[in-house]
Amino acid sequence: KHYRARNPSNLTLTFPPLVLGCSGRGLAYTRRNMWKQKRILCLQGHGGRDVGAIHPDGKTTELSVTSKATALLAMCLKMYGYEAVLSRAGVLAKNEKMSLQERVDWANNIGGDILVEVHSNACKSHSAEGSEVFYYRNGKPLAEMIAPAIAILPKRDRGAKRNEHLKVIREVSMPAVLLELGFVDDNDNDDFDDRQWLLKRWPEQIGRAAATIHKYLEALK
């Protein structure tokens, strides 16, 4: 069975339970436990005129991936019974950019149990590949769980890495992680099309990330 739903970006997505990392039985369970709801902030990397990394052909941008991926992450988390808050839902016009300080202020003002920022990567030398997760301070346990979960062969698991230079995950008040799902440009050292791999596999990565976040929160009870 496949589920269809419309997300806040007005994109109709079709996905199987396997991608979501949950079953119909699991959904019934989470609905019965809504009173235990946790709030998860889902922060879209880039936005508006800031499209982030760009493939050399100029057609595929980081924003084209992160906008859909962040919306799907929020949908998956809601299906687990969590309150998932999107950073760009009703906050900014489509042609506006959210500064790093505005992102920090938004997260700290709203408050949450976890913040997840979604990005895709690029390398100037076109020599890198794979997924990775960044954290600072108390985001380490979650980052170490998500990193292997979103790594899908044949791409590398670049692991969980502490990064003190990423302002948002450094300055927000809750545990925070930044996901780099993959590279929008190609690794010139092989014949593999990294961009096409990313465009096909990010829904599965997001489903795995949501399932891992759920597992992490369940373990804290």
Sequence and secondary structure as in RCSB ss.txt:
>XXXX:A:sequence
KHYRARNPSNLTLTFPPLVLGCSGRGLAYTRRNMWKQKRILCLQGHGGRDVGAIHPDGKTTELSVTSKATALLAM
CLKMYGYEAVLSRAGVLAKNEKMSLQERVDWANNIGGDILVEVHSNACKSHSAEGSEVFYYRNGKPLAEMIAPAI
AILPKRDRGAKRNEHLKVIREVSMPAVLLELGFVDDNDNDDFDDRQWLLKRWPEQIGRAAATIHKYLEALK
>XXXX:A:secstr
  EEEE TTS EEEE HHHHT  HHHHHHHHHTGGG  EEEEEESSBTTB  SB TTSS BHHHHHHHHHHHHHH
HHHHTT EEEETTSSSS TT    HHHHHHHHHHH  SEEEEEEEE  TTS    EEEEE GGGHHHHHHHHHHH
  TTS EEEEEE TT HHHHHSSS EEEEEEEESS  TTSS  HHHHHHHHHHHHHHHHHHHHHHHHHHT 
